[in-house]
Amino acid sequence: MTSYINAKKEDAARQISDQLKQCILRHSGAWSELVFLCVGTDRTTGDCLGPYIGHQLEAHTTDRIFVYGTLSQPVHALNLEAVSSGIRRRHPDALVIAIDASLGQKKHLGYVTIGNGSLHPGAAVHKELPPVGDIHITGIVNTAGALEHLTLQTTRLSTVVFLAERITQGILTVIPASAPGPYVIQKL
């Protein structure tokens, strides 16, 4: 089940962290690493949510927490399959949290979605890319409809930055920079 969280609410970061904790705890397998796969490109404003979050998370990696997809090294349609294969090879026992921008209904603009299950990158712009991740997080940066590529190109940067900062706050509440949080430490 996917949860919708209004990022404009005062307690949005707490809601994001609570939902992420619930999703992590539902994965009772023997995973020993966390991988954040931040999908998107820095060349389109509406699609830079993932790389911007990856850029923010990059300073918080540890020997068990890894980030793929940043502003300087984005993971996008052209390299997603190769990066995903590399993650499976290098981190076979990892829990992968996939993050991407998405388009949605006007009433959900500025919302964050979190849930168990794979992310389907490129769906909004009708690209057929492989599903990735065990948990997915998306930020709804604009409305879906006609001309999705143009919609992503004309998305306000302030919307993307605001959503990225809220999502990052929520993630870092679960996985603080100095040490894994109590929910993650149970698995690590």
N, C-alpha and C positions, 0 to 999 in steps of 0.2 A: 504494500500500500504506500502510495506517495502522499506526503504531507505538503501543504501549501502554507508558507509563512510570509506574512506581510512585512517586508524589510523596513517599512516606514514606522512600524510600531516601536515603542521605546524598548521593549524587552525582546526584540527580534533576535539579537545575538544569542541570548539565553535560550530562546526557542530553537534556534538552529543547533546549538550545542546539545540540547536535550534530545532532539530528534536524531542527531548524528550518533549520540551515545546509544540510543535504543537500536539503531541500525547496526552498529558495531557489535553490540552484545548479542544480536540475533545470529551472528556468525560464530558459532561455537567450534568451528573446525580448528585445526592445529596450525593456524597462521602465526608467524613470528615476526612479520614486518608489515608496515603500512606503506603503501605507495599511493601518492596523490598524482593522478594523471589529469593534467589541466589542458583541455583541448580548446583550440581556437587559433586565430592568427592575429598578429599585431598590425596587420595591414588593413583591417576593417574595424571601425570603431565598435560596432555591435558585437563583433566576434572576439574581442580582445579580453573578455571577462576571464576566461580560463587562464590565459597566459599572465594576466595581471595578478590573479590570485596565486599562481605558481611563483611569480616574482616575489610576492610578499611572504610566501611560505618557505622559499628557498633558504632564508636565514635561520630557519628552525629545523633543518634536517639533522638527523642523528645517525648512528650506525644501524638504526632499525626503522627510521622514517625517511622516505625518499620522495623527491618531487621530480616529475617529468612534465615539461611544458611551461616555459617561462617567456618573458618578453624577448629575451635574447636568443632563446632556443625553443621556439613554439612547436607544438605538436598539432598538426593540421591534416587536412584531407590527403596531402601528398606523401606524408610520412607516418600517418597513424598506424597503418598495418605493421610497418617495420618496427616502430617504437613499441607497439603492443607485444609483438613477438619477442623483442628484446627484454621487455619486462618479465614475461613468462619464463624466459631462459635465466635471467639474472636473479629473479625473485620468485622462485616456484612456490614458496610457502607464504606469499604476501596476500594481504587483504587490499584490494585495489579500490580506491575511492575516485571515481571519475567526475570531473567538473567541467561544465560547459555553459555557454550562453544559450538561451532559447527564445523563441517567439511564442506568444500565447494570446489569449483573449484580452481585450482591453481592460477588463475588470481585474486581471491578474498581473498587469504591468507593475513591475517593482516587487514581485513576489519571488521567493526562493522555494524550490521544490527539493525535497530530500526523500529518498526511499531506497529500499533494497532492490537489487536487480541491476541489470546493465543499463548503461547510457547508450543511446542511439544517435551518435553525432551526425550532423548534416541532414537530419530528417526535415528540418524546417526549410532547407533550400533544395530538397529533393535529391540529395546525394545518397548513394548507397555505400555506406561505410560499415565496417564490422562493429558490432556492439562491443563495448568495453566496460570493465569494472564490475565489482561485486555490489557496490553502493553507488548511487548517482546523486549529484547535486547540480541543480541548474539555477541560473538567475534569469528571470524573464525580463529581457531588456527592451522589447518592443512588441508590437502587435503583429500577429500573423495575418496573412491575406495575400493579395497579389503582389508580385515583384519583390519577393523576399530578399533577394540580393541587394536591391536598392534600399529596402527597409533597414537591413543591417548596416549599410554604408551611411545612412542618415540618422542612426541612433545617437542620442546625446551621450557624450563622454561622461557627463556628470552622473547619468543613470548607471552606467557601467561601473564607474569608480565607487559610487555609493553602495551598490550591490556587492561588489568585490570586497569592500571593507567590512561590511556586515558579515558576509560569509567567512572571511578570514578571522574575524573576531570570534565567531562561533566555533570554528575549527580549533583555534588556539586555546579556547577554554577547555576543550577536550584534550588537546595535546599541547600543554604549555611548552615554551621554549626551553626551559631549564631541565625538565624531566617529564616523562610520560605521565598523563593524568591517571587517576585511580581506575578509570574504566578501561583504559588502554593497557595499563600495566598488568592487569589480570591476564591479558592475552600475550603480551610480550614476555 
